[in-house]
Amino acid sequence: MHTRYYPSRVLWRHRPVATAPTTTGEVAVRGRLLHFAAGRGRIADESGGIDFVVKARVAGIKAGDIVELYGIVVEGIIDAIQVRLLAPSSAVWHQGDWSRFHANGLWANMRVRAAVLDAVRDFFRDAGFLAVETPTLARASAQEEHIQLFATEYHGDKAQKQFYLAPSPELYMKRLLGVGFEQIYQISRSYRNGELGPQHNPEFTLIEWYRAYASYEEIMADVEDLVSHVAKSVLGRSSVVRAGREIDLQPPWERLSVRDAFARWAAVDLDACTDAESLFRRARALGYGSARREDSWEDLYHKILLERVEPELAKLGAVHLFDYPRQLAALAKLKEGDSAVAERTEAYLGGVELSNGYTELNDPTQQRERFARGARPGGAPADEAFLAAMERGIPPAGGIALGLDRLVMVVAGASCLDEVIAFPLGY
């Protein structure tokens, strides 16, 4: 009833399993045997499954094998005439990848992910953005102290041997602004070392876009329109469910300054705590046990944000946090009329940080100074090609990076990135 293992060709014209029950006459299907015993079994492919019976003795075929089955459909069941083994399986076929994809919702979430990608591309095409691609291997990087890079080497005849996996396409995309492209977007693989958790994977996917002659105001509106469009396209509604609560995505979303958020929920006046010592004293006075004297200002800020502010943001649903302290503005312009803050914004959805955007700094002198302050010992060099492009002139612009993996997680109703990434770190 079967030929040798691993044949190079199938014998009959393929039909998706899901269409077999409505077929009259002969049918051929292929897929994995979910179970098979005593002449009865069930076969499934990507489209679905169907039961079958086979009257003749079938040797050497078992549950888990991938087979080709030819027969006649009778009352929704295939009466198999021939069963042909295409690829045998081990006894533990239902473990490993199979279990991870089929037992935990990952199989369905891969389709959600594909639908989100389609919707994102449709949105930017219809909005007049140009899709671009920039290198993953970078000679240098933005100098941001909190980002740890993956380093690699080029083994060729080029003078430079050291390269880095790009943590985002940002600097290359701004160089494209400088040569005249005014509305650009990219879906890119990006890499950040040392970041692993429920909402972090060292290799991740970003949606990044820039508008010349715009500010973070237009970018915040873009985020609202994009996320609402994706939800409507994938779910058929302009809302998502997070932690059992339905979140309305219809614009406009609530907007809250960082200054107001810290004052309201953490009882911290950021204007009065502009150095590490003053912020440490305030944190300790308020009972923040995680605060340590050796912490930097940025460390203390993020501890308070995670412990007190982000849990409250989750209650607001869809919200933009904006106007960040100037200490957190490596690539953003300071706010005109209020130089204590930068025109930076992050969008949150049900407590999940989705995006990080700016009114982009385009002053080369300021940018070089900020890179120098953010440089890590032994880290990547400053991107001189980017700074040279800025010296030649990059137009004022708004730009943002939005985490595709996190967007899929929210749309799919998943609890962590492992549920929406096919093979996260270690798989």
C-alpha positions as CSV (number, residue, x, y, z in Angstrom):
1,M,0.0,0.0,0.0
2,H,3.0,2.4,0.2
3,T,6.3,3.0,-1.6
4,R,9.6,4.0,-0.3
5,Y,10.1,6.8,2.2
6,Y,10.7,10.4,1.1
7,P,9.5,10.2,-2.5
8,S,10.4,13.2,-4.7
9,R,6.9,13.5,-6.3
10,V,3.3,13.2,-5.3
11,L,1.1,11.0,-7.5
12,W,-2.2,12.8,-7.7
13,R,-3.5,16.4,-8.1
14,H,-3.7,17.9,-4.7
15,R,-6.9,19.1,-3.1
16,P,-7.0,21.0,0.3
17,V,-8.4,18.7,3.0
18,A,-11.1,21.3,4.0
19,T,-12.7,21.0,0.5
20,A,-12.8,17.2,0.5
21,P,-16.1,16.7,2.4
22,T,-18.0,18.5,-0.4
23,T,-16.3,16.6,-3.1
24,T,-18.1,13.9,-5.2
25,G,-16.2,11.0,-6.5
26,E,-12.5,10.4,-6.2
27,V,-10.2,12.7,-4.2
28,A,-6.6,12.9,-3.2
29,V,-5.3,14.7,-0.1
30,R,-2.0,15.0,1.7
31,G,-1.1,15.9,5.2
32,R,-0.2,14.5,8.6
33,L,-2.0,11.6,10.3
34,L,-3.3,13.0,13.6
35,H,-4.3,9.5,14.6
36,F,-4.5,6.1,12.9
37,A,-5.5,2.7,14.3
38,A,-7.5,-0.3,13.2
39,G,-8.1,1.0,9.7
40,R,-9.5,4.4,10.8
41,G,-7.7,7.7,11.1
42,R,-7.7,11.4,10.6
43,I,-5.6,13.4,8.2
44,A,-5.0,17.2,8.4
45,D,-3.3,19.8,6.2
46,E,-3.1,23.6,6.6
47,S,-6.7,24.0,5.6
48,G,-8.3,21.5,8.1
49,G,-8.9,17.8,8.8
50,I,-11.0,14.9,7.6
51,D,-11.6,11.4,8.8
52,F,-10.9,8.4,6.6
53,V,-11.2,4.6,6.6
54,V,-9.1,2.1,4.8
55,K,-10.2,-1.5,4.4
56,A,-6.9,-3.0,3.1
57,R,-4.1,-3.7,5.4
58,V,-1.7,-0.8,5.7
59,A,1.8,-1.6,6.9
60,G,4.5,0.8,8.2
61,I,2.2,3.8,8.6
62,K,1.4,5.3,12.0
63,A,0.1,8.5,13.6
64,G,2.4,11.5,12.9
65,D,3.4,10.3,9.4
66,I,2.9,12.6,6.4
67,V,1.0,10.7,3.8
68,E,-0.8,10.9,0.5
69,L,-4.3,9.5,0.5
70,Y,-6.4,8.6,-2.5
71,G,-10.0,7.5,-2.2
72,I,-13.7,8.3,-2.5
73,V,-15.7,10.6,-0.2
74,V,-18.7,8.9,1.3
75,E,-20.9,11.0,3.7
76,G,-18.0,13.3,4.6
77,I,-15.5,10.5,5.2
78,I,-12.8,9.3,2.7
79,D,-13.0,5.7,1.9
80,A,-9.3,5.3,1.1
81,I,-8.2,3.1,-1.8
82,Q,-4.5,3.9,-1.4
83,V,-2.3,5.4,1.3
84,R,1.2,6.4,0.4
85,L,3.9,7.3,2.9
86,L,5.6,10.6,2.1
87,A,7.7,11.2,5.2
88,P,7.7,9.0,8.4
89,S,7.6,10.6,11.8
90,S,9.2,9.7,15.1
91,A,7.1,8.5,18.0
92,V,7.3,12.0,19.6
93,W,6.0,13.9,16.5
94,H,3.4,15.7,18.7
95,Q,6.1,17.3,20.9
96,G,8.6,20.1,20.0
97,D,7.5,22.5,17.3
98,W,4.2,20.7,16.8
99,S,3.1,21.1,20.4
100,R,4.3,24.7,20.6
101,F,2.4,25.8,17.5
102,H,-0.7,23.8,18.0
103,A,-1.2,23.7,21.7
104,N,-0.7,27.3,22.6
105,G,-2.4,29.3,19.8
106,L,0.8,30.1,17.9
107,W,-0.6,28.5,14.8
108,A,-3.6,30.9,14.6
109,N,-1.4,33.8,15.6
110,M,0.9,33.3,12.6
111,R,-2.1,34.0,10.5
112,V,-2.9,37.1,12.6
113,R,0.7,38.2,12.1
114,A,0.4,37.9,8.3
115,A,-2.8,39.8,8.3
116,V,-1.3,42.6,10.4
117,L,1.6,42.8,8.0
118,D,-0.7,43.1,5.0
119,A,-2.8,45.8,6.7
120,V,0.4,47.8,7.6
121,R,1.6,47.7,4.0
122,D,-1.9,48.7,2.7
123,F,-2.0,51.6,5.2
124,F,1.3,53.1,4.1
125,R,0.8,52.5,0.4
126,D,-2.6,54.3,0.6
127,A,-1.1,57.2,2.6
128,G,1.5,57.8,-0.1
129,F,4.6,56.5,1.7
130,L,7.5,54.9,-0.1
131,A,8.7,51.5,1.2
132,V,12.5,51.5,1.6
133,E,15.1,49.0,2.7
134,T,18.3,49.8,4.6
135,P,21.2,47.7,5.8
136,T,21.0,45.4,8.8
137,L,24.8,45.4,9.0
138,A,25.9,48.9,10.2
139,R,29.3,50.4,10.4
140,A,28.3,52.6,13.4
141,S,25.3,53.4,15.5
142,A,23.4,56.1,17.4
143,Q,25.1,56.6,20.7
144,E,22.4,55.6,23.2
145,E,23.7,54.4,26.5
146,H,20.8,52.0,27.3
147,I,21.1,50.1,24.0
148,Q,23.6,47.2,23.8
149,L,24.5,46.1,20.3
150,F,25.4,42.8,18.7
151,A,28.9,43.0,17.2
152,T,30.1,41.0,14.2
153,E,33.0,41.0,11.8
154,Y,33.4,41.2,8.0
155,H,36.0,38.7,6.7
156,G,36.9,40.3,3.4
157,D,39.3,42.8,1.9
158,K,37.5,45.9,3.1
159,A,39.4,48.1,5.5
160,Q,36.7,48.0,8.2
161,K,36.2,44.7,9.8
162,Q,33.9,45.5,12.7
163,F,30.2,45.8,12.1
164,Y,27.0,45.9,14.2
165,L,23.5,44.5,13.8
166,A,21.4,47.6,13.5
167,P,19.1,48.2,16.5
168,S,16.8,50.2,14.2
169,P,17.0,51.6,10.7
170,E,16.7,55.1,12.0
171,L,20.0,56.7,10.9
172,Y,19.9,55.3,7.4
173,M,16.3,56.4,7.0
174,K,17.1,60.0,8.1
175,R,19.9,60.0,5.5
176,L,17.2,59.2,2.9
177,L,15.3,62.2,4.1
178,G,18.4,64.2,3.4
179,V,18.5,63.2,-0.3
180,G,14.9,64.2,-0.9
181,F,12.6,61.4,0.1
182,E,9.8,62.9,2.2
183,Q,7.4,60.1,3.3
184,I,9.2,56.8,3.8
185,Y,8.5,53.6,5.9
186,Q,10.2,50.3,6.5
187,I,9.4,47.0,8.1
188,S,12.8,45.9,9.4
189,R,14.4,43.2,11.5
190,S,16.3,44.9,14.3
191,Y,18.6,43.7,17.1
192,R,19.3,44.7,20.7
193,N,21.5,42.6,22.9
194,G,20.5,41.7,26.5
195,E,16.8,42.4,26.0
196,L,14.7,39.3,26.7
197,G,11.3,39.0,28.5
198,P,7.6,38.8,27.9
199,Q,7.7,42.0,25.8
200,H,11.3,41.8,24.5
201,N,13.2,39.6,22.1
202,P,16.8,40.4,21.0
203,E,15.7,40.0,17.4
204,F,12.5,41.8,16.6
205,T,10.5,43.6,13.9
206,L,10.0,47.3,13.7
207,I,7.7,49.5,11.6
208,E,9.5,52.8,11.2
209,W,8.4,55.8,9.3
210,Y,9.3,59.4,8.7
211,R,7.5,62.5,7.5
212,A,9.5,65.5,6.3
213,Y,8.3,68.9,7.4
214,A,6.2,67.3,10.2
215,S,6.4,67.1,14.0
216,Y,5.5,64.5,16.7
217,E,2.0,65.9,16.5
218,E,1.5,64.4,13.0
219,I,3.3,61.2,14.0
220,M,0.9,60.7,17.0
221,A,-2.0,61.0,14.6
222,D,-0.3,58.5,12.3
223,V,-0.1,56.0,15.1
224,E,-3.8,56.3,15.9
225,D,-4.8,55.9,12.2
226,L,-2.4,53.0,11.6
227,V,-3.4,50.9,14.7
228,S,-7.1,51.6,14.1
229,H,-6.8,50.6,10.5
230,V,-5.0,47.4,11.4
231,A,-7.6,46.4,14.0
232,K,-10.4,47.0,11.5
233,S,-8.6,45.1,8.8
234,V,-7.8,42.1,10.9
235,L,-10.6,42.0,13.5
236,G,-13.4,43.8,11.7
237,R,-13.6,46.4,14.5
238,S,-11.7,49.5,15.7
239,S,-11.0,48.0,19.2
240,V,-8.9,45.3,20.8
241,V,-9.3,43.4,24.0
242,R,-6.5,43.5,26.6
243,A,-6.7,41.9,30.0
244,G,-10.4,41.3,29.5
245,R,-11.1,44.9,28.7
246,E,-12.2,46.3,25.3
247,I,-10.1,49.3,24.3
248,D,-11.5,51.7,21.7
249,L,-8.9,52.7,19.1
250,Q,-10.9,55.4,17.3
251,P,-8.9,58.6,17.2
252,P,-8.1,60.8,19.0
253,W,-6.4,58.9,21.8
254,E,-5.8,60.4,25.2
255,R,-2.6,62.4,25.6
256,L,-0.7,62.9,28.8
257,S,2.7,64.5,29.4
258,V,5.4,62.6,31.3
259,R,5.5,65.5,33.8
260,D,1.8,65.2,34.6
261,A,1.9,61.4,34.7
262,F,4.8,61.3,37.2
263,A,3.1,64.0,39.4
264,R,-0.3,62.3,39.3
265,W,0.7,58.7,39.9
266,A,4.2,58.7,41.4
267,A,4.1,62.0,43.4
268,V,7.4,62.9,41.7
269,D,8.0,66.5,40.5
270,L,10.5,65.8,37.6
271,D,11.3,69.5,37.3
272,A,12.6,69.4,40.9
273,C,14.5,66.2,40.4
274,T,16.8,66.8,37.6
275,D,19.8,64.9,38.9
276,A,20.3,61.4,40.3
277,E,20.8,62.5,43.9
278,S,17.5,64.5,44.1
279,L,15.5,61.8,42.3
280,F,17.0,59.1,44.6
281,R,16.1,61.1,47.7
282,R,12.5,61.6,46.5
283,A,12.1,58.0,45.5
284,R,13.3,56.8,48.9
285,A,11.0,59.2,50.7
286,L,8.1,57.8,48.8
287,G,9.1,54.2,49.7
288,Y,10.5,53.0,46.4
289,G,12.5,50.0,47.7
290,S,14.1,49.3,44.4
291,A,15.9,52.7,44.3
292,R,19.6,52.4,44.8
293,R,22.1,55.2,45.5
294,E,24.3,53.9,42.7
295,D,21.5,54.2,40.2
296,S,21.8,56.7,37.4
297,W,19.0,59.3,36.9
298,E,17.8,57.3,33.9
299,D,17.8,54.0,36.0
300,L,15.7,55.7,38.7
301,Y,13.3,57.2,36.2
302,H,12.6,53.9,34.6
303,K,12.1,52.1,37.9
304,I,9.4,54.7,38.8
305,L,7.9,54.5,35.4
306,L,7.6,50.7,35.5
307,E,6.4,50.5,39.1
308,R,3.9,53.4,39.3
309,V,3.2,55.0,35.9
310,E,2.8,52.2,33.4
311,P,0.3,50.3,35.5
312,E,-1.9,53.4,35.5
313,L,-1.4,53.9,31.8
314,A,-2.9,50.4,31.3
315,K,-6.2,51.7,32.8
316,L,-6.4,54.5,30.2
317,G,-6.5,52.1,27.2
318,A,-5.0,53.9,24.2
319,V,-2.8,56.8,25.2
320,H,0.2,58.9,24.1
321,L,2.8,59.7,26.7
322,F,4.7,62.8,25.4
323,D,7.2,65.6,26.3
324,Y,9.9,63.5,27.9
325,P,12.6,64.9,30.2
326,R,15.5,66.3,28.1
327,Q,17.8,63.6,29.6
328,L,15.9,61.0,27.5
329,A,16.3,62.8,24.2
330,A,19.3,61.5,22.3
331,L,17.7,62.1,18.9
332,A,14.7,64.4,19.6
333,K,14.4,68.2,19.4
334,L,13.9,70.1,22.7
335,K,10.5,71.7,23.0
336,E,10.3,75.3,21.9
337,G,9.5,77.4,24.9
338,D,10.2,74.6,27.4
339,S,13.7,73.3,27.0
340,A,13.4,71.0,30.1
341,V,11.5,68.5,27.9
342,A,12.0,67.0,24.4
343,E,9.3,66.4,21.8
344,R,9.3,62.7,22.2
345,T,6.2,60.5,22.4
346,E,5.5,56.9,23.2
347,A,2.1,55.2,22.5
348,Y,0.7,52.7,25.0
349,L,-2.1,50.3,24.4
350,G,-3.5,48.5,27.4
351,G,-0.2,49.1,29.2
352,V,1.9,47.8,26.3
353,E,4.5,50.3,25.0
354,L,4.0,50.2,21.2
355,S,6.1,53.0,19.8
356,N,8.8,55.6,20.4
357,G,8.8,58.7,18.2
358,Y,10.2,62.2,18.0
359,T,10.2,65.6,16.4
360,E,13.6,64.7,14.9
361,L,16.7,66.6,15.9
362,N,18.4,67.9,12.7
363,D,21.1,70.2,14.2
364,P,24.4,68.4,13.6
365,T,26.2,70.3,16.4
366,Q,23.7,69.3,19.0
367,Q,23.5,65.7,17.6
368,R,27.3,65.3,17.9
369,E,27.3,66.5,21.5
370,R,24.5,64.1,22.4
371,F,26.2,61.2,20.8
372,A,29.3,62.0,22.8
373,R,27.3,62.0,26.1
374,G,25.7,58.7,25.3
375,A,28.8,56.8,24.1
376,R,29.4,53.5,25.9
377,P,33.0,52.4,26.7
378,G,34.0,49.9,24.0
379,G,30.7,50.5,22.1
380,A,30.1,51.3,18.5
381,P,31.6,54.5,17.1
382,A,29.4,57.5,16.3
383,D,27.9,57.3,12.8
384,E,30.0,59.9,11.0
385,A,28.2,59.3,7.7
386,F,24.9,60.2,9.4
387,L,26.4,63.3,11.0
388,A,27.9,64.3,7.6
389,A,24.4,64.0,6.1
390,M,23.0,66.1,8.8
391,E,25.7,68.8,8.1
392,R,24.6,68.8,4.5
393,G,21.1,69.3,5.6
394,I,18.2,67.0,6.7
395,P,14.8,68.6,6.7
396,P,12.7,69.0,9.9
397,A,10.7,65.8,10.3
398,G,8.7,63.6,12.6
399,G,9.5,60.0,12.9
400,I,8.7,56.9,14.9
401,A,9.4,53.2,15.4
402,L,6.5,50.9,16.3
403,G,7.1,47.4,17.5
404,L,5.3,45.0,15.0
405,D,5.6,42.0,17.4
406,R,3.9,44.0,20.2
407,L,1.2,45.2,17.8
408,V,0.5,41.6,16.7
409,M,0.5,40.6,20.4
410,V,-2.2,43.1,21.2
411,V,-4.3,42.4,18.1
412,A,-4.1,38.6,18.7
413,G,-5.0,39.0,22.4
414,A,-1.7,37.2,23.3
415,S,0.0,37.7,26.6
416,C,3.7,37.7,25.5
417,L,5.8,37.9,22.4
418,D,6.6,34.1,22.4
419,E,2.9,33.6,21.4
420,V,3.3,35.7,18.2
421,I,7.0,35.1,17.1
422,A,7.5,31.8,15.3
423,F,11.0,31.1,16.7
424,P,12.0,33.5,19.5
425,L,15.5,33.3,21.0
426,G,16.4,29.7,21.9
427,Y,13.8,27.9,19.7
